[in-house]
Amino acid sequence: MDRWQHILKKSLVRSHQLAETFGLDGEEISKVIEEYPVRINPYFLSLIQEKDDPIYRQVVPDEQEIHDDVGMYDPLNEEGDSPVPSVVHRYEDRALLMVTHQCPVYCRFCTRKRFVGKAPIPREMVRRGIEYINAHNEIKDVILSGGDPLILKDKELEEILRGLREIPHLEIIRIGTRVPCALPQRITKRLCRMLKKYHPLYININFIHPREITGEAAAACGRLADAGIPLGSQTVLLKGINDDPDTIKELLQKLLSIRVKPYYLYQADLTRGTEHFRTPVECGLDVIRGLQGRVSGMAIPRFVIDLPGGGGKVPMLPPDYVLDINEREIIVRNFNNEVYSYPQPEVEKAYKGG
Ligand SMILES: *Cc1c(COP(=O)(O)O)cnc(C)c1O
């Protein structure tokens, strides 16, 4: 067994362990985790400094999870866009392939709370997903998801990557993961040597709070980057965890310094059991407004809402940059609150497109 597997095995998963570790009511915890399983591995546990801090809130169950009647079971209607059980095919040229229901920690704010940590995905189901992708030559880009694909053993993951790389029309493979952040020991040199055989491969990592950028997480990202894998981040805005501009700014700048390019900043989904984490949309707009012109453009992600009901991702920009667009000019307000004009070209005056 590898070191990371030993670490994972020592995770807190039972109500009495949580009750003892955090001084909580074991009966209450057990009601929550009957519905939504818990896993806090010793590495992520070591990042908690005190009760209710931003790391604690991500992974310690809360009674509010089972008293949410706003959130939906499947807020993005992934099941409606699922032609076979392991695939979500919403955008023509891209598809999600769910390869596992396990994760290095079970985030309390997870969009897929409805199934993560519960029954495993049979390998046969993943195989049928790969067949679906093979039969649909409009799919150029596959995102391995779940669950967390990097929680699979090297051999299982390689079997999936090999199967996908045999599909001639498939160009890009992406992996969505929290492992470099939540269990960085799993990013072994051996894993990186295996992954680099399947380029072009991209990895997007869910980092939530600047305290997650430890020496170990930095080293894990360094090993992946050295294997030629472009790294992006996907961060969810969460009330009481990272919902202020300074925290997000610090996170984004630290990510750049460990070679992770911020990709998306998400408004929280309307997932059942997560309502207590949802921030007003203005919070994300304020974050973006505070970044523009003040930090490296490389550090600025796109703020998006993934629409309930399966409408897809929509970019959200502060509404106050564009004051007017007409045939002659566009009038804009810059990051310093100064108004400028940009003249339109003559030839485009008849422009009707867009
Ligand atoms: C987010 C998502 C994708 C990928 O979208 P990009 O904007 O290309 O990163 C693909 N399929 C589904 C169903 C998604 O939710």
The ligand as a MOL file (V3000), in Angstrom:
LIG
                    3D

  0  0  0     0  0            999 V3000
M  V30 BEGIN CTAB
M  V30 COUNTS 15 15 0 0 0
M  V30 BEGIN ATOM
M  V30 1 C -18.9050 22.6370 -16.5680 0
M  V30 2 C -19.3220 21.5880 -17.4980 0
M  V30 3 C -18.5630 21.2940 -18.6310 0
M  V30 4 C -17.2820 22.0140 -18.9610 0
M  V30 5 O -17.5050 23.3520 -19.2330 0
M  V30 6 P -16.2690 24.3020 -19.6600 0
M  V30 7 O -16.8960 25.6660 -19.6400 0
M  V30 8 O -15.8230 23.8590 -21.0050 0
M  V30 9 O -15.2150 24.1240 -18.6270 0
M  V30 10 C -19.0110 20.3240 -19.4700 0
M  V30 11 N -20.1460 19.6370 -19.2340 0
M  V30 12 C -20.9100 19.8960 -18.1430 0
M  V30 13 C -22.1630 19.1350 -17.9530 0
M  V30 14 C -20.5170 20.8730 -17.2380 0
M  V30 15 O -21.2670 21.1210 -16.1550 0
M  V30 END ATOM
M  V30 BEGIN BOND
M  V30 1 1 1 2
M  V30 2 1 2 3
M  V30 3 2 2 14
M  V30 4 1 3 4
M  V30 5 2 3 10
M  V30 6 1 4 5
M  V30 7 1 5 6
M  V30 8 2 6 7
M  V30 9 1 6 8
M  V30 10 1 6 9
M  V30 11 1 10 11
M  V30 12 2 11 12
M  V30 13 1 12 13
M  V30 14 1 12 14
M  V30 15 1 14 15
M  V30 END BOND
M  V30 END CTAB
M  END
